[in-house]
Amino acid sequence: MNCPSCQTAMLFGTHPISTQIGAHLVVNASVPHERCPSCGYYELDAEVAELIEVQAAIVVMSETTEPAPKAARVARKAMGMSQVTLAQELGLTQESISRYETGALPIVPEYRLALAGLLGREERKLRGSTNTLQLANTGTEG
């Protein structure tokens, strides 16, 4: 396949992918995908992109003590859940979820860890559907 931007042949390999979640930059050091060696253009399979988003949300929710409200929203959306569904899953009200996501309520450790647990479940489900795709070396900056 040729790059749609510069027409150079795309090369398959593992490369770092960065995901910005609020003030946090999460870097996954080895993501398998095709990349243009000339201009850097790349494409990801939808399943890989979804897994990267879930993993980034896990890192932010489990490794930062005060995640931004946007991170809570990204985490919920990465799981494909509505506020109502997440509230039911956690035994909370939709209004509480909304308040966490808008910053009206500070994200307490219990909520942050509950989200990380649900994200871990989603990650395991996605890994099963991507034919043993292994994305590793995920870390956060910021």
Secondary structure, 3 states (H helix, E strand, C coil): CECCCCCCECEEEEEEEEEEECCEEEEEEEEEEEECCCCCCEECCHHHHHHHHHHHHHHHHHHCCCCCHHHHHHHHHHCCCCHHHHHHHHCCCHHHHHHHHHCCCCCCHHHHHHHHHHHHHHHHHHHHHCCCCCCEEEEEEC
